[in-house]
C-alpha cells in the first residue's frame, strides 16, 4: 500500500462539478501531493482562502459560477491572488484559452486529461511557485538586514526607503532596464549594512570624529562588502557593489579604494547621489534639514568632484518624482 503524502508536500485544490473527474485527478496526483476537492465555485473560493493551496486545478463549465468567474475572484482577492490556476476543461478552442489566460490562469489542460501531462504541468508550476517564494524570502532578508544597520545609526528606516526609490528613479533616467532598476531598489538599502560592525562609541558620537575614529568609520564599506559576500550575478551582486563603492568619489578622493570616474560602478555612482541628497534634505540629530535649493546647489557644486556630472543632471531633471517620494515617505514628528 502506498504511503499518503507527507504534511510538507504541496497542497492542490481540484475543482470540478463532476465527481468522476475529481476521482481521476485524485488517482493521478494522490501519491505525490495533498489534495482538496470542491464541486462548485463558492466552495472553491472558500477553501482557497482558508487552506491556501499552492496550486488550483479548475474546471471551466460548472453550474452557477463558471471557472472563469472563480479565477477572476481569486485574482481580485489579495489573499488568493498569488495562487496559480490551471484550467482543466473540455473547451479547446483558442478563443477559450484566451479568455482563461485573461482571467488570470497560468496554464490550460484539455480533457480528456493525460496523466503524464497533468503531472508534468503540475510539477512545472509548483517549481515556479517555489522559485517565487524563495525570491520573496531572500528579498525580505535583505531588506531586514538593511534595516538592522539603521537601528545602529542615527538614521531611520524611512531614509533607506527614500534613497532606494531615488536610486531607482535615477537608474531608469540613466537608461537602466526595469528589472535591473528594481534590483537596485532592493539592493540600495544594503548600502550601509557595514555600520553593524562599527563601535557605537564612534557611530553615535554626537560631535565630529577625530582622525583615528574616521579611519574606523571608513571601514564600514568593506565590512558591508564582507557581510553581503561576493555573488556572480543578480541583486546580491549589485548590493555588494553598492556597499563597497557608494563612498567612492568621481575625482578619486573617496574610499575605500580611491576609485575615480567610470572605475566606480554605475550603481555606486547612483546610490552616492541618492544617499547624499536624502541626508541633506532630512533632519538628523546633528543637523537641521537643508532647504531644497541649498541641497540642489550642493549637488551642482559637486559635479565632477564627488559625483558623476551626467548623473547629477539626470537626477535634478527628475525632481518632481523625487519630491513625490520625499513627501510620501516623510518623517513624522514624535507625538
C-alpha positions, 0 to 999 in steps of 0.5 A, spaced: 500 500 500 502 506 498 504 511 503 499 518 503 503 524 502 507 527 507 504 534 511 510 538 507 508 536 500 504 541 496 497 542 497 492 542 490 485 544 490 481 540 484 475 543 482 470 540 478 462 539 478 463 532 476 465 527 481 468 522 476 473 527 474 475 529 481 476 521 482 481 521 476 485 527 478 485 524 485 488 517 482 493 521 478 496 526 483 494 522 490 501 519 491 505 525 490 501 531 493 495 533 498 489 534 495 482 538 496 476 537 492 470 542 491 464 541 486 462 548 485 465 555 485 463 558 492 466 552 495 472 553 491 473 560 493 472 558 500 477 553 501 482 557 497 482 562 502 482 558 508 487 552 506 491 556 501 493 551 496 499 552 492 496 550 486 488 550 483 486 545 478 479 548 475 474 546 471 471 551 466 463 549 465 460 548 472 453 550 474 452 557 477 459 560 477 463 558 471 471 557 472 472 563 469 468 567 474 472 563 480 479 565 477 477 572 476 475 572 484 481 569 486 485 574 482 481 580 485 482 577 492 489 579 495 489 573 499 488 568 493 491 572 488 498 569 488 495 562 487 496 559 480 490 556 476 490 551 471 484 550 467 482 543 466 476 543 461 473 540 455 473 547 451 479 547 446 478 552 442 483 558 442 478 563 443 477 559 450 484 559 452 484 566 451 479 568 455 482 563 461 489 566 460 485 573 461 482 571 467 488 570 470 490 562 469 497 560 468 496 554 464 490 550 460 489 542 460 484 539 455 480 533 457 480 528 456 486 529 461 493 525 460 496 523 466 503 524 464 501 531 462 497 533 468 503 531 472 508 534 468 504 541 468 503 540 475 510 539 477 512 545 472 508 550 476 509 548 483 517 549 481 515 556 479 511 557 485 517 555 489 522 559 485 517 565 487 517 564 494 524 563 495 525 570 491 520 573 496 524 570 502 531 572 500 528 579 498 525 580 505 532 578 508 535 583 505 531 588 506 531 586 514 538 586 514 538 593 511 534 595 516 538 592 522 544 597 520 539 603 521 537 601 528 545 602 529 545 609 526 542 615 527 538 614 521 531 611 520 528 606 516 524 611 512 531 614 509 533 607 506 526 607 503 527 614 500 534 613 497 532 606 494 526 609 490 531 615 488 536 610 486 531 607 482 528 613 479 535 615 477 537 608 474 531 608 469 533 616 467 540 613 466 537 608 461 537 602 466 532 596 464 526 595 469 528 589 472 535 591 473 532 598 476 528 594 481 534 590 483 537 596 485 531 598 489 532 592 493 539 592 493 540 600 495 538 599 502 544 594 503 548 600 502 550 601 509 549 594 512 557 595 514 555 600 520 553 593 524 560 592 525 562 599 527 563 601 535 557 605 537 562 609 541 564 612 534 557 611 530 553 615 535 558 620 537 554 626 537 560 631 535 565 630 529 570 624 529 577 625 530 582 622 525 583 615 528 575 614 529 574 616 521 579 611 519 574 606 523 568 609 520 571 608 513 571 601 514 564 600 514 564 599 506 568 593 506 565 590 512 558 591 508 562 588 502 564 582 507 557 581 510 553 581 503 559 576 500 561 576 493 555 573 488 556 572 480 550 575 478 543 578 480 541 583 486 546 580 491 551 582 486 549 589 485 548 590 493 555 588 494 557 593 489 553 598 492 556 597 499 563 597 497 563 603 492 557 608 494 563 612 498 567 612 492 568 619 489 568 621 481 575 625 482 578 619 486 578 622 493 573 617 496 574 610 499 575 605 500 579 604 494 580 611 491 576 609 485 575 615 480 570 616 474 567 610 470 572 605 475 566 606 480 560 602 478 554 605 475 550 603 481 555 606 486 555 612 482 547 612 483 546 610 490 552 616 492 547 621 489 541 618 492 544 617 499 547 624 499 541 628 497 536 624 502 541 626 508 541 633 506 534 634 505 532 630 512 533 632 519 538 628 523 540 629 530 546 633 528 543 637 523 537 641 521 534 639 514 537 643 508 532 647 504 531 644 497 535 649 493 541 649 498 541 641 497 540 642 489 546 647 489 550 642 493 549 637 488 551 642 482 557 644 486 559 637 486 559 635 479 565 632 477 568 632 484 564 627 488 559 625 483 558 623 476 556 630 472 551 626 467 548 623 473 547 629 477 543 632 471 539 626 470 537 626 477 535 634 478 531 633 471 527 628 475 525 632 481 518 632 481 518 624 482 523 625 487 519 630 491 513 625 490 517 620 494 520 625 499 513 627 501 510 620 501 515 617 505 516 623 510 518 623 517 513 624 522 514 628 528 514 624 535 507 625 538 
